[in-house]
Amino acid sequence: MKPQVLVLVGSKNDAPKLSGIREALGELGIGFELHVASAHRTPGRVADLVREAERRGVKVIIACAGMANHLAGAVAAHTVLPVIGVPVPGGTLGGMDALLSTVQMPPGIPVATVAIGGARNAGILAAQIIATSDSRLRQRLKAMRSKMLGDVTSTEGEIEL
Ligand code: RP5
């Protein structure tokens, strides 16, 4: 499966908190590749990975980091591909630092930011972007929504006030 999504994590320690990306992309049949690259520790590698990915036909980049998440912004600075930022939870501020540094981009260089630890939504949003030009993927996304409806309504038998 040719990777359509590039996933970058700022540290190997982030990866265990981000399994929702793999799960969502797997459920939707989208190939991805994963690399560790840090905006601060390996800035040149970030630029190289992003430019290579664009050349190889990657359609969306998901950038995940904790603390000061400058990774997503740095990635966005090197490409016009859509970039989704995932603030990774942890540290002394619980992820608020990562959230604000991901979302507060200057005009001209947007990063679509999901919730702190919102890995699954990042995968689904990447799929929705790709689905704008892939009708079969759009059908799979609709099937995912239908399953969600079933999952929610089936809980009604379990609730009481
Ligand atoms: C960020 O700093 C990483 O994304 C990670 O969340 C945080 C701490 O990195 P490690 O010291 O655990 O490698 O760049």
Backbone and ligand atoms as CSV (ligand in chain L), in Angstrom:
chain,resi,resn,atom,element,x,y,z
A,1,MET,N,N,0.850,-1.195,0.000
A,1,MET,CA,C,0.000,0.000,0.000
A,1,MET,C,C,0.890,1.252,0.000
A,2,LYS,N,N,0.800,2.050,-1.050
A,2,LYS,CA,C,1.642,3.246,-1.142
A,2,LYS,C,C,1.246,4.234,-0.031
A,3,PRO,N,N,2.201,4.692,0.763
A,3,PRO,CA,C,1.838,5.590,1.871
A,3,PRO,C,C,1.254,6.910,1.368
A,4,GLN,N,N,0.079,7.224,1.845
A,4,GLN,CA,C,-0.542,8.507,1.493
A,4,GLN,C,C,-0.399,9.522,2.630
A,5,VAL,N,N,0.008,9.001,3.794
A,5,VAL,CA,C,0.135,9.861,4.980
A,5,VAL,C,C,1.538,9.684,5.555
A,6,LEU,N,N,2.166,10.795,5.886
A,6,LEU,CA,C,3.434,10.767,6.621
A,6,LEU,C,C,3.131,11.151,8.065
A,7,VAL,N,N,3.539,10.283,8.992
A,7,VAL,CA,C,3.361,10.585,10.418
A,7,VAL,C,C,4.744,10.851,11.009
A,8,LEU,N,N,4.894,12.019,11.613
A,8,LEU,CA,C,6.149,12.352,12.287
A,8,LEU,C,C,5.890,12.475,13.784
A,9,VAL,N,N,6.773,11.894,14.576
A,9,VAL,CA,C,6.700,12.068,16.028
A,9,VAL,C,C,7.986,12.744,16.491
A,10,GLY,N,N,7.849,13.608,17.495
A,10,GLY,CA,C,8.999,14.365,17.961
A,10,GLY,C,C,9.997,13.538,18.750
A,11,SER,N,N,9.518,12.407,19.274
A,11,SER,CA,C,10.365,11.543,20.095
A,11,SER,C,C,9.795,10.134,20.053
A,12,LYS,N,N,10.656,9.136,20.228
A,12,LYS,CA,C,10.148,7.758,20.275
A,12,LYS,C,C,9.189,7.600,21.455
A,13,ASN,N,N,9.357,8.427,22.459
A,13,ASN,CA,C,8.496,8.324,23.641
A,13,ASN,C,C,7.062,8.778,23.374
A,14,ASP,N,N,6.850,9.489,22.266
A,14,ASP,CA,C,5.487,9.914,21.921
A,14,ASP,C,C,4.676,8.766,21.322
A,15,ALA,N,N,5.361,7.869,20.622
A,15,ALA,CA,C,4.677,6.865,19.802
A,15,ALA,C,C,3.632,6.037,20.565
A,16,PRO,N,N,3.929,5.573,21.795
A,16,PRO,CA,C,2.926,4.745,22.487
A,16,PRO,C,C,1.609,5.478,22.763
A,17,LYS,N,N,1.623,6.804,22.716
A,17,LYS,CA,C,0.399,7.567,22.991
A,17,LYS,C,C,-0.400,7.845,21.722
A,18,LEU,N,N,0.060,7.317,20.605
A,18,LEU,CA,C,-0.510,7.735,19.320
A,18,LEU,C,C,-1.055,6.575,18.503
A,19,SER,N,N,-1.366,5.453,19.176
A,19,SER,CA,C,-1.820,4.265,18.424
A,19,SER,C,C,-3.122,4.535,17.667
A,20,GLY,N,N,-3.893,5.536,18.115
A,20,GLY,CA,C,-5.151,5.856,17.433
A,20,GLY,C,C,-4.960,6.229,15.975
A,21,ILE,N,N,-3.794,6.774,15.637
A,21,ILE,CA,C,-3.534,7.113,14.226
A,21,ILE,C,C,-3.474,5.830,13.408
A,22,ARG,N,N,-2.674,4.873,13.887
A,22,ARG,CA,C,-2.539,3.593,13.166
A,22,ARG,C,C,-3.893,2.901,13.058
A,23,GLU,N,N,-4.644,2.904,14.159
A,23,GLU,CA,C,-5.932,2.207,14.149
A,23,GLU,C,C,-6.882,2.827,13.123
A,24,ALA,N,N,-7.012,4.161,13.151
A,24,ALA,CA,C,-7.956,4.816,12.236
A,24,ALA,C,C,-7.541,4.617,10.784
A,25,LEU,N,N,-6.263,4.833,10.498
A,25,LEU,CA,C,-5.810,4.682,9.112
A,25,LEU,C,C,-5.942,3.228,8.658
A,26,GLY,N,N,-5.674,2.302,9.578
A,26,GLY,CA,C,-5.818,0.875,9.246
A,26,GLY,C,C,-7.266,0.527,8.933
A,27,GLU,N,N,-8.199,1.006,9.761
A,27,GLU,CA,C,-9.625,0.729,9.529
A,27,GLU,C,C,-10.082,1.280,8.184
A,28,LEU,N,N,-9.450,2.358,7.753
A,28,LEU,CA,C,-9.882,3.017,6.513
A,28,LEU,C,C,-9.031,2.628,5.303
A,29,GLY,N,N,-8.085,1.718,5.531
A,29,GLY,CA,C,-7.292,1.196,4.418
A,29,GLY,C,C,-6.327,2.199,3.817
A,30,ILE,N,N,-5.742,3.028,4.659
A,30,ILE,CA,C,-4.800,4.047,4.178
A,30,ILE,C,C,-3.394,3.704,4.666
A,31,GLY,N,N,-2.450,3.663,3.733
A,31,GLY,CA,C,-1.070,3.375,4.097
A,31,GLY,C,C,-0.378,4.618,4.643
A,32,PHE,N,N,0.514,4.396,5.609
A,32,PHE,CA,C,1.261,5.543,6.150
A,32,PHE,C,C,2.683,5.125,6.450
A,33,GLU,N,N,3.555,6.109,6.572
A,33,GLU,CA,C,4.900,5.831,7.053
A,33,GLU,C,C,5.178,6.690,8.277
A,34,LEU,N,N,6.027,6.172,9.136
A,34,LEU,CA,C,6.265,6.781,10.447
A,34,LEU,C,C,7.752,7.065,10.629
A,35,HIS,N,N,8.064,8.276,11.067
A,35,HIS,CA,C,9.463,8.624,11.346
A,35,HIS,C,C,9.547,9.463,12.615
A,36,VAL,N,N,10.696,9.388,13.276
A,36,VAL,CA,C,10.982,10.274,14.399
A,36,VAL,C,C,11.787,11.441,13.865
A,37,ALA,N,N,11.310,12.642,14.142
A,37,ALA,CA,C,12.038,13.841,13.709
A,37,ALA,C,C,11.606,14.978,14.620
A,38,SER,N,N,12.554,15.712,15.098
A,38,SER,CA,C,12.249,16.773,16.062
A,38,SER,C,C,12.587,18.137,15.476
A,39,ALA,N,N,11.671,19.076,15.670
A,39,ALA,CA,C,11.897,20.440,15.170
A,39,ALA,C,C,13.136,21.059,15.797
A,40,HIS,N,N,13.415,20.648,17.027
A,40,HIS,CA,C,14.536,21.271,17.744
A,40,HIS,C,C,15.810,20.436,17.680
A,41,ARG,N,N,15.659,19.100,17.810
A,41,ARG,CA,C,16.846,18.252,17.875
A,41,ARG,C,C,17.363,17.880,16.483
A,42,THR,N,N,16.455,17.777,15.516
A,42,THR,CA,C,16.868,17.352,14.162
A,42,THR,C,C,16.134,18.179,13.092
A,43,PRO,N,N,16.337,19.507,13.096
A,43,PRO,CA,C,15.558,20.352,12.175
A,43,PRO,C,C,15.797,20.040,10.696
A,44,GLY,N,N,17.029,19.687,10.346
A,44,GLY,CA,C,17.332,19.383,8.943
A,44,GLY,C,C,16.602,18.131,8.474
A,45,ARG,N,N,16.532,17.147,9.369
A,45,ARG,CA,C,15.835,15.886,9.038
A,45,ARG,C,C,14.348,16.144,8.807
A,46,VAL,N,N,13.766,17.042,9.594
A,46,VAL,CA,C,12.343,17.383,9.399
A,46,VAL,C,C,12.145,17.906,7.984
A,47,ALA,N,N,12.971,18.870,7.590
A,47,ALA,CA,C,12.832,19.464,6.259
A,47,ALA,C,C,13.018,18.408,5.169
A,48,ASP,N,N,14.030,17.537,5.323
A,48,ASP,CA,C,14.291,16.510,4.300
A,48,ASP,C,C,13.116,15.548,4.181
A,49,LEU,N,N,12.615,15.083,5.309
A,49,LEU,CA,C,11.497,14.117,5.282
A,49,LEU,C,C,10.263,14.714,4.620
A,50,VAL,N,N,9.993,15.971,4.920
A,50,VAL,CA,C,8.796,16.617,4.372
A,50,VAL,C,C,8.929,16.788,2.863
A,51,ARG,N,N,10.083,17.256,2.424
A,51,ARG,CA,C,10.269,17.477,0.985
A,51,ARG,C,C,10.233,16.158,0.218
A,52,GLU,N,N,10.873,15.119,0.775
A,52,GLU,CA,C,10.855,13.790,0.134
A,52,GLU,C,C,9.431,13.258,0.049
A,53,ALA,N,N,8.692,13.428,1.118
A,53,ALA,CA,C,7.312,12.910,1.149
A,53,ALA,C,C,6.483,13.583,0.063
A,54,GLU,N,N,6.645,14.877,-0.078
A,54,GLU,CA,C,5.887,15.605,-1.098
A,54,GLU,C,C,6.249,15.069,-2.482
A,55,ARG,N,N,7.533,14.829,-2.711
A,55,ARG,CA,C,7.976,14.295,-4.016
A,55,ARG,C,C,7.383,12.916,-4.292
A,56,ARG,N,N,7.240,12.098,-3.227
A,56,ARG,CA,C,6.749,10.724,-3.400
A,56,ARG,C,C,5.228,10.638,-3.458
A,57,GLY,N,N,4.542,11.751,-3.333
A,57,GLY,CA,C,3.085,11.717,-3.495
A,57,GLY,C,C,2.289,11.557,-2.215
A,58,VAL,N,N,2.937,11.758,-1.058
A,58,VAL,CA,C,2.193,11.781,0.206
A,58,VAL,C,C,1.175,12.927,0.158
A,59,LYS,N,N,-0.012,12.687,0.716
A,59,LYS,CA,C,-1.078,13.697,0.582
A,59,LYS,C,C,-1.325,14.519,1.847
A,60,VAL,N,N,-1.049,13.932,2.998
A,60,VAL,CA,C,-1.294,14.622,4.269
A,60,VAL,C,C,-0.161,14.272,5.227
A,61,ILE,N,N,0.231,15.233,6.040
A,61,ILE,CA,C,1.258,14.977,7.058
A,61,ILE,C,C,0.651,15.185,8.441
A,62,ILE,N,N,0.878,14.221,9.321
A,62,ILE,CA,C,0.448,14.339,10.715
A,62,ILE,C,C,1.708,14.515,11.564
A,63,ALA,N,N,1.763,15.621,12.313
A,63,ALA,CA,C,2.954,15.921,13.112
A,63,ALA,C,C,2.572,15.930,14.594
A,64,CYS,N,N,3.273,15.111,15.375
A,64,CYS,CA,C,2.894,14.895,16.774
A,64,CYS,C,C,4.088,15.186,17.677
A,65,ALA,N,N,3.888,16.043,18.650
A,65,ALA,CA,C,4.970,16.282,19.612
A,65,ALA,C,C,4.374,16.784,20.916
A,66,GLY,N,N,5.164,16.622,21.972
A,66,GLY,CA,C,4.759,17.111,23.281
A,66,GLY,C,C,5.575,18.328,23.653
A,67,MET,N,N,5.288,18.861,24.817
A,67,MET,CA,C,5.925,20.087,25.314
A,67,MET,C,C,5.734,21.202,24.282
A,68,ALA,N,N,6.823,21.861,23.819
A,68,ALA,CA,C,6.646,22.877,22.770
A,68,ALA,C,C,6.543,22.149,21.434
A,69,ASN,N,N,5.300,22.001,20.934
A,69,ASN,CA,C,5.122,21.275,19.669
A,69,ASN,C,C,5.357,22.219,18.503
A,70,HIS,N,N,6.631,22.498,18.254
A,70,HIS,CA,C,6.958,23.289,17.076
A,70,HIS,C,C,7.093,22.408,15.842
A,71,LEU,N,N,6.986,21.092,16.046
A,71,LEU,CA,C,7.146,20.188,14.910
A,71,LEU,C,C,6.101,20.457,13.835
A,72,ALA,N,N,4.831,20.563,14.255
A,72,ALA,CA,C,3.771,20.734,13.253
A,72,ALA,C,C,3.973,22.028,12.464
A,73,GLY,N,N,4.308,23.098,13.154
A,73,GLY,CA,C,4.535,24.370,12.474
A,73,GLY,C,C,5.753,24.328,11.572
A,74,ALA,N,N,6.804,23.677,12.025
A,74,ALA,CA,C,8.012,23.581,11.211
A,74,ALA,C,C,7.740,22.758,9.960
A,75,VAL,N,N,6.968,21.687,10.117
A,75,VAL,CA,C,6.584,20.875,8.951
A,75,VAL,C,C,5.789,21.731,7.973
A,76,ALA,N,N,4.804,22.450,8.493
A,76,ALA,CA,C,3.937,23.268,7.632
A,76,ALA,C,C,4.738,24.330,6.891
A,77,ALA,N,N,5.813,24.795,7.504
A,77,ALA,CA,C,6.645,25.825,6.868
A,77,ALA,C,C,7.355,25.303,5.623
A,78,HIS,N,N,7.500,23.965,5.538
A,78,HIS,CA,C,8.264,23.385,4.421
A,78,HIS,C,C,7.391,22.791,3.338
A,79,THR,N,N,6.071,22.918,3.444
A,79,THR,CA,C,5.220,22.253,2.461
A,79,THR,C,C,3.878,22.973,2.324
A,80,VAL,N,N,3.218,22.747,1.181
A,80,VAL,CA,C,1.835,23.212,1.054
A,80,VAL,C,C,0.863,22.033,1.203
A,81,LEU,N,N,1.371,20.858,1.551
A,81,LEU,CA,C,0.472,19.754,1.896
A,81,LEU,C,C,-0.267,20.110,3.181
A,82,PRO,N,N,-1.501,19.587,3.354
A,82,PRO,CA,C,-2.185,19.834,4.625
A,82,PRO,C,C,-1.445,19.164,5.784
A,83,VAL,N,N,-1.306,19.902,6.875
A,83,VAL,CA,C,-0.604,19.388,8.055
A,83,VAL,C,C,-1.574,19.347,9.226
A,84,ILE,N,N,-1.653,18.186,9.845
A,84,ILE,CA,C,-2.477,18.014,11.044
A,84,ILE,C,C,-1.534,17.908,12.235
A,85,GLY,N,N,-1.767,18.718,13.252
A,85,GLY,CA,C,-0.921,18.691,14.444
A,85,GLY,C,C,-1.613,17.971,15.582
A,86,VAL,N,N,-0.873,17.079,16.218
A,86,VAL,CA,C,-1.399,16.393,17.402
A,86,VAL,C,C,-0.573,16.816,18.612
A,87,PRO,N,N,-1.175,17.556,19.543
A,87,PRO,CA,C,-0.472,17.868,20.790
A,87,PRO,C,C,-0.408,16.599,21.655
A,88,VAL,N,N,0.799,16.173,21.978
A,88,VAL,CA,C,0.957,14.939,22.753
A,88,VAL,C,C,0.870,15.267,24.240
A,89,PRO,N,N,0.033,14.529,24.980
A,89,PRO,CA,C,-0.108,14.824,26.410
A,89,PRO,C,C,1.143,14.448,27.195
A,90,GLY,N,N,1.275,15.071,28.372
A,90,GLY,CA,C,2.396,14.722,29.247
A,90,GLY,C,C,3.050,15.969,29.791
A,91,GLY,N,N,4.159,15.770,30.462
A,91,GLY,CA,C,4.912,16.890,31.014
A,91,GLY,C,C,4.188,17.552,32.174
A,92,THR,N,N,4.737,18.644,32.623
A,92,THR,CA,C,4.197,19.296,33.813
A,92,THR,C,C,2.902,20.046,33.523
A,93,LEU,N,N,2.626,20.358,32.257
A,93,LEU,CA,C,1.426,21.117,31.911
A,93,LEU,C,C,0.346,20.237,31.286
A,94,GLY,N,N,0.567,18.945,31.259
A,94,GLY,CA,C,-0.466,18.011,30.827
A,94,GLY,C,C,-0.821,18.069,29.353
A,95,GLY,N,N,-0.054,18.799,28.582
A,95,GLY,CA,C,-0.341,18.873,27.141
A,95,GLY,C,C,-0.860,20.231,26.701
A,96,MET,N,N,-1.181,21.102,27.658
A,96,MET,CA,C,-1.643,22.452,27.291
A,96,MET,C,C,-0.556,23.214,26.532
A,97,ASP,N,N,0.690,22.987,26.936
A,97,ASP,CA,C,1.812,23.628,26.231
A,97,ASP,C,C,1.849,23.178,24.774
A,98,ALA,N,N,1.691,21.877,24.568
A,98,ALA,CA,C,1.715,21.347,23.205
A,98,ALA,C,C,0.512,21.834,22.401
A,99,LEU,N,N,-0.648,21.898,23.061
A,99,LEU,CA,C,-1.850,22.363,22.359
A,99,LEU,C,C,-1.671,23.788,21.843
A,100,LEU,N,N,-1.259,24.658,22.727
A,100,LEU,CA,C,-1.154,26.072,22.334
A,100,LEU,C,C,-0.065,26.285,21.288
A,101,SER,N,N,1.039,25.582,21.440
A,101,SER,CA,C,2.118,25.782,20.470
A,101,SER,C,C,1.795,25.134,19.124
A,102,THR,N,N,0.865,24.193,19.108
A,102,THR,CA,C,0.444,23.599,17.830
A,102,THR,C,C,-0.565,24.492,17.131
A,103,VAL,N,N,-1.515,25.001,17.896
A,103,VAL,CA,C,-2.661,25.670,17.284
A,103,VAL,C,C,-2.401,27.138,16.953
A,104,GLN,N,N,-1.493,27.773,17.676
A,104,GLN,CA,C,-1.321,29.230,17.538
A,104,GLN,C,C,-0.341,29.575,16.414
A,105,MET,N,N,-0.730,29.226,15.213
A,105,MET,CA,C,0.133,29.482,14.048
A,105,MET,C,C,-0.103,30.876,13.491
A,106,PRO,N,N,0.948,31.490,12.964
A,106,PRO,CA,C,0.766,32.814,12.353
A,106,PRO,C,C,0.000,32.694,11.031
A,107,PRO,N,N,-0.723,33.753,10.654
A,107,PRO,CA,C,-1.482,33.722,9.397
A,107,PRO,C,C,-0.567,33.378,8.212
A,108,GLY,N,N,-1.051,32.487,7.362
A,108,GLY,CA,C,-0.287,32.097,6.177
A,108,GLY,C,C,0.226,30.677,6.238
A,109,ILE,N,N,0.417,30.157,7.451
A,109,ILE,CA,C,0.970,28.797,7.600
A,109,ILE,C,C,0.058,28.015,8.556
A,110,PRO,N,N,-1.064,27.488,8.050
A,110,PRO,CA,C,-2.010,26.829,8.949
A,110,PRO,C,C,-1.590,25.416,9.366
A,111,VAL,N,N,-1.988,25.060,10.566
A,111,VAL,CA,C,-1.891,23.681,11.056
A,111,VAL,C,C,-3.269,23.318,11.596
A,112,ALA,N,N,-3.864,22.260,11.068
A,112,ALA,CA,C,-5.163,21.778,11.566
A,112,ALA,C,C,-4.896,20.997,12.843
A,113,THR,N,N,-5.363,21.529,13.957
A,113,THR,CA,C,-4.975,20.971,15.253
A,113,THR,C,C,-6.111,20.174,15.869
A,114,VAL,N,N,-5.815,18.958,16.305
A,114,VAL,CA,C,-6.805,18.138,17.008
A,114,VAL,C,C,-6.577,18.275,18.517
A,115,ALA,N,N,-7.401,17.593,19.283
A,115,ALA,CA,C,-7.333,17.687,20.745
A,115,ALA,C,C,-6.001,17.149,21.286
A,116,ILE,N,N,-5.712,17.484,22.515
A,116,ILE,CA,C,-4.552,16.891,23.192
A,116,ILE,C,C,-4.742,15.372,23.180
A,117,GLY,N,N,-3.797,14.678,22.596
A,117,GLY,CA,C,-3.908,13.217,22.500
A,117,GLY,C,C,-4.935,12.760,21.467
A,118,GLY,N,N,-5.365,13.654,20.593
A,118,GLY,CA,C,-6.434,13.319,19.630
A,118,GLY,C,C,-5.935,12.547,18.419
A,119,ALA,N,N,-5.257,11.456,18.697
A,119,ALA,CA,C,-4.606,10.704,17.613
A,119,ALA,C,C,-5.622,10.114,16.636
A,120,ARG,N,N,-6.684,9.535,17.156
A,120,ARG,CA,C,-7.665,8.902,16.260
A,120,ARG,C,C,-8.287,9.952,15.325
A,121,ASN,N,N,-8.625,11.096,15.882
A,121,ASN,CA,C,-9.203,12.138,15.028
A,121,ASN,C,C,-8.215,12.609,13.968
A,122,ALA,N,N,-6.943,12.626,14.297
A,122,ALA,CA,C,-5.947,13.021,13.296
A,122,ALA,C,C,-5.975,12.044,12.121
A,123,GLY,N,N,-6.062,10.759,12.427
A,123,GLY,CA,C,-6.128,9.753,11.361
A,123,GLY,C,C,-7.386,9.908,10.530
A,124,ILE,N,N,-8.515,10.123,11.212
A,124,ILE,CA,C,-9.786,10.256,10.487
A,124,ILE,C,C,-9.779,11.534,9.646
A,125,LEU,N,N,-9.278,12.616,10.201
A,125,LEU,CA,C,-9.232,13.872,9.439
A,125,LEU,C,C,-8.336,13.740,8.209
A,126,ALA,N,N,-7.212,13.061,8.359
A,126,ALA,CA,C,-6.346,12.820,7.195
A,126,ALA,C,C,-7.125,12.062,6.126
A,127,ALA,N,N,-7.887,11.065,6.556
A,127,ALA,CA,C,-8.693,10.284,5.601
A,127,ALA,C,C,-9.739,11.167,4.931
A,128,GLN,N,N,-10.358,12.036,5.686
A,128,GLN,CA,C,-11.394,12.906,5.106
A,128,GLN,C,C,-10.795,13.844,4.055
A,129,ILE,N,N,-9.582,14.305,4.304
A,129,ILE,CA,C,-8.912,15.168,3.322
A,129,ILE,C,C,-8.630,14.369,2.044
A,130,ILE,N,N,-8.093,13.181,2.212
A,130,ILE,CA,C,-7.776,12.351,1.042
A,130,ILE,C,C,-9.064,11.969,0.296
A,131,ALA,N,N,-10.140,11.782,1.049
A,131,ALA,CA,C,-11.419,11.357,0.451
A,131,ALA,C,C,-12.059,12.419,-0.433
A,132,THR,N,N,-11.587,13.656,-0.372
A,132,THR,CA,C,-12.153,14.671,-1.264
A,132,THR,C,C,-11.906,14.303,-2.730
A,133,SER,N,N,-10.908,13.444,-2.967
A,133,SER,CA,C,-10.671,13.001,-4.350
A,133,SER,C,C,-10.632,11.476,-4.443
A,134,ASP,N,N,-11.358,10.796,-3.546
A,134,ASP,CA,C,-11.370,9.324,-3.546
A,134,ASP,C,C,-12.745,8.870,-3.065
A,135,SER,N,N,-13.614,8.525,-4.014
A,135,SER,CA,C,-15.005,8.230,-3.645
A,135,SER,C,C,-15.132,6.923,-2.858
A,136,ARG,N,N,-14.221,5.961,-3.114
A,136,ARG,CA,C,-14.317,4.700,-2.355
A,136,ARG,C,C,-13.956,4.927,-0.884
A,137,LEU,N,N,-12.973,5.771,-0.673
A,137,LEU,CA,C,-12.615,6.108,0.717
A,137,LEU,C,C,-13.767,6.846,1.399
A,138,ARG,N,N,-14.458,7.692,0.616
A,138,ARG,CA,C,-15.611,8.420,1.181
A,138,ARG,C,C,-16.662,7.418,1.666
A,139,GLN,N,N,-16.856,6.353,0.908
A,139,GLN,CA,C,-17.818,5.318,1.317
A,139,GLN,C,C,-17.355,4.639,2.613
A,140,ARG,N,N,-16.068,4.387,2.726
A,140,ARG,CA,C,-15.569,3.741,3.950
A,140,ARG,C,C,-15.754,4.664,5.151
A,141,LEU,N,N,-15.576,5.958,4.938
A,141,LEU,CA,C,-15.787,6.920,6.036
A,141,LEU,C,C,-17.264,6.931,6.449
A,142,LYS,N,N,-18.160,6.837,5.433
A,142,LYS,CA,C,-19.593,6.826,5.766
A,142,LYS,C,C,-19.952,5.550,6.529
A,143,ALA,N,N,-19.318,4.447,6.148
A,143,ALA,CA,C,-19.560,3.184,6.861
A,143,ALA,C,C,-19.074,3.290,8.308
A,144,MET,N,N,-17.974,3.987,8.500
A,144,MET,CA,C,-17.455,4.194,9.868
A,144,MET,C,C,-18.470,4.984,10.700
A,145,ARG,N,N,-19.083,5.994,10.087
A,145,ARG,CA,C,-20.097,6.788,10.787
A,145,ARG,C,C,-21.317,5.930,11.129
A,146,SER,N,N,-21.724,5.054,10.198
A,146,SER,CA,C,-22.888,4.200,10.445
A,146,SER,C,C,-22.620,3.278,11.623
A,147,LYS,N,N,-21.403,2.726,11.655
A,147,LYS,CA,C,-21.043,1.841,12.781
A,147,LYS,C,C,-21.097,2.627,14.090
A,148,MET,N,N,-20.650,3.894,14.027
A,148,MET,CA,C,-20.667,4.746,15.223
A,148,MET,C,C,-22.094,4.931,15.729
A,149,LEU,N,N,-23.007,5.133,14.787
A,149,LEU,CA,C,-24.417,5.291,15.156
A,149,LEU,C,C,-24.897,4.041,15.883
A,150,GLY,N,N,-24.564,2.877,15.321
A,150,GLY,CA,C,-24.963,1.613,15.954
A,150,GLY,C,C,-24.351,1.462,17.331
A,151,ASP,N,N,-23.074,1.794,17.448
A,151,ASP,CA,C,-22.380,1.655,18.740
A,151,ASP,C,C,-23.014,2.546,19.799
A,152,VAL,N,N,-23.385,3.771,19.402
A,152,VAL,CA,C,-23.971,4.714,20.374
A,152,VAL,C,C,-25.371,4.256,20.781
A,153,THR,N,N,-26.203,3.939,19.800
A,153,THR,CA,C,-27.588,3.589,20.135
A,153,THR,C,C,-27.645,2.278,20.923
A,154,SER,N,N,-26.692,1.372,20.688
A,154,SER,CA,C,-26.735,0.085,21.414
A,154,SER,C,C,-26.436,0.268,22.893
A,155,THR,N,N,-25.882,1.430,23.282
A,155,THR,CA,C,-25.601,1.647,24.715
A,155,THR,C,C,-26.867,2.035,25.469
A,156,GLU,N,N,-27.937,2.350,24.746
A,156,GLU,CA,C,-29.146,2.828,25.428
A,156,GLU,C,C,-29.723,1.796,26.393
A,157,GLY,N,N,-29.571,0.516,26.034
A,157,GLY,CA,C,-30.083,-0.533,26.910
A,157,GLY,C,C,-29.300,-0.634,28.209
A,158,GLU,N,N,-28.111,-0.019,28.262
A,158,GLU,CA,C,-27.241,-0.192,29.438
A,158,GLU,C,C,-27.369,0.982,30.424
A,159,ILE,N,N,-28.047,2.067,30.008
A,159,ILE,CA,C,-28.030,3.244,30.883
A,159,ILE,C,C,-29.230,3.295,31.811
A,160,GLU,N,N,-29.063,3.917,32.940
A,160,GLU,CA,C,-30.184,4.217,33.833
A,160,GLU,C,C,-29.870,5.484,34.593
A,161,LEU,N,N,-30.907,6.144,35.059
A,161,LEU,CA,C,-30.724,7.393,35.816
A,161,LEU,C,C,-30.927,7.134,37.301
L,1,RP5,C1,C,9.161,16.750,22.376
L,1,RP5,O1,O,9.670,16.754,23.643
L,1,RP5,C2,C,8.791,15.340,22.079
L,1,RP5,O2,O,7.749,15.308,21.146
L,1,RP5,C3,C,8.391,14.780,23.406
L,1,RP5,O3,O,6.985,14.796,23.591
L,1,RP5,C4,C,9.045,15.733,24.386
L,1,RP5,C5,C,10.062,15.057,25.245
L,1,RP5,O4,O,10.939,14.319,24.443
L,1,RP5,P1,P,11.830,13.152,25.062
L,1,RP5,O5,O,12.797,13.814,25.991
L,1,RP5,O6,O,10.899,12.201,25.762
L,1,RP5,O7,O,12.511,12.489,23.891
L,1,RP5,O8,O,10.099,17.210,21.460
